Every structure is written in structure tokens, then in C-alpha cells.
């Protein structure tokens, strides 16, 4: 595996990395690797293909589990 040295990291960036590492129970080095993998491994999504797949999923769902009235009642609950 390769080794990378990063110099002149702004204090705020390092602080955020350290906090993220602690939250995820990782070393700062491991957290940097995870962040880089997420950024470099992400792929752009074709909007047309995404919408086509969502529309296909919607057609398979025949029942609406939450109605608009349910949403309004939930929002209004507890209001004066």
C-alpha cells in the first residue's frame, strides 16, 4: 500500500476529521481513507435512468400507506 503525507492541513479541517474519527471509532488516518474512498468512489447518476427506475418502483407499489390527511393530522397534532 502507498503512503501519503498531507501538509498544511487547516486547523478546522483537522479538528473536523478528528471529531469524525472519534464518532466512528477510527483513527484519523482511517477516517481520511474512508472520506477519500467516498469522494473518489462516488459515481454520477444519470437523471433519466434514475427517474425511470423510480417510476418502475412506484408502479409496483399499489397501496398508499400514509394519506395526505394522515400527514396533516400528524402536523397539526399538539398545535393550539
N, C-alpha and C positions, 0 to 999 in steps of 0.2 A: 504494500500500500504506500501511496505517496504521502509526503509530509508537507504541510503548508504553514507558513508563518505569516501572520497578518500583523502589520504595524500600524500605529497611529489610529487605533480604534477610538472613536469619540467616547467620552466617559458615559454619556447617557445610553449609547448603544450597548456598551459593555454591561452596564447596570441592568438593562432590559434582558440581555442574554443570561446574565447570572440569575435573575428572578425567574425567567422561564425554565432554566435548568433546574432550579430548586423545586419549582412546581411539578416538573415532570420526573424528578428524582434522577437527574442525569448530571454528568459533568458539563462544564461549559463547552468543552471540546465536542462532546457528543451532541449537545444542543445545536451547536453551529453546523455539524454534519447533517442533522435532521432538517434544519432550516434550509440548507443548501439543496438537499435532496428534494424538498418540497418545491422549491423555486425552479430548479433545473429540470425536475422530472415532470412538472406540470405540462399539460398539452392544451393547445387552444381547442375550443369546442366550435364545431360548425353549427351556427344557429339554426339553419334549416333542418339539419339532421336531428338536432336536439328537439326541436318542435315536433317533428314527425314522430319521434319516439314517445314524446309526452302525449301526443294525440292518440297514439296506439294504446298507451296505457289507460287513458281516460275511457276509451271505448270498452275496455274490459271491466270497468267498474260500473255496475248497474245501479247501485244503491248509494244515495246521498246519506251519510251518517249524521251530518250536522246541517241543519237548515239555517236559512238566514234569520228566521225567528229565534232559533236557539242562540245564535250569535248575539242578537240584540238583547235578548233576555239576560245573557251572561254579562254583557257590558253594563246593563242597567242595574244588575243586582247590587244592592248595597248603596246605590246612589239615592240622594234625597230628592 
